[in-house]
Amino acid sequence: MLSWKTLQKAAYRPVPQRMRCPPRSKPIERVTLRFGFLPAAFCYDDRVYRVSSIVWIRDVCRHDGDLRYYRVRCTDSSEQTLIHDLVTGKWYQQHERGHLSRW
């Protein structure tokens, strides 16, 4: 049973802060979607990348929101990791170290 003291303590619990952007990533300016959720093309550093295939998809649940990682192969034969923040709807491109992703 909840008492008045229990309800008072619950009211003062701090809300987790949203992270500005995922670690080692930069915001993407524009994303074209296929089927409403899969990336088809994106603009990053004034260059347009067209997605030819999706290598893998990974969901990450965190205390401040859920992220979905897409490893995509582009038409210029490069591979990029895109991050979709499912809470805010914003997209990010992950900074790659070398030629392999961290996953």
Residue pairs with C-beta under 8 A, 6 or more apart in sequence:
16 63
16 64
17 64
18 64
18 65
18 87
18 88
19 64
19 65
21 27
21 90
21 92
22 67
22 83
22 85
22 92
22 94
24 94
24 95
25 83
25 92
25 93
25 94
25 95
26 44
26 92
26 93
26 95
27 90
27 91
27 92
28 42
28 43
28 44
28 82
28 91
28 92
28 93
29 43
29 44
30 42
30 43
31 39
31 41
31 42
31 43
31 82
31 91
32 39
32 40
32 41
32 42
33 39
33 40
34 40
34 51
38 51
38 54
38 70
39 51
39 54
39 70
39 72
39 82
39 84
39 91
40 50
40 51
41 48
41 49
41 50
41 51
42 48
42 49
42 51
42 82
42 91
42 93
43 49
44 80
44 93
49 74
49 75
49 76
49 78
49 80
50 74
50 75
51 72
51 73
51 74
51 75
52 73
52 74
52 75
53 72
53 73
54 70
54 71
54 72
54 73
55 71
55 72
55 73
55 79
56 70
56 71
56 103
57 68
57 69
57 70
57 71
58 68
58 69
58 71
58 103
59 66
59 67
59 68
59 69
60 66
60 67
60 68
60 69
64 87
65 85
65 86
65 87
65 88
66 86
66 87
67 83
67 84
67 85
67 86
68 83
68 84
68 86
69 81
69 82
69 83
69 84
69 94
69 103
70 81
70 82
70 83
70 84
71 79
71 80
71 81
71 101
71 103
72 79
72 80
72 81
72 82
73 79
74 80
79 101
80 93
80 94
80 96
81 93
81 94
81 96
81 101
81 103
82 91
82 92
82 93
82 94
83 91
83 92
83 93
83 94
84 90
84 91
84 92
85 91
85 92
94 101
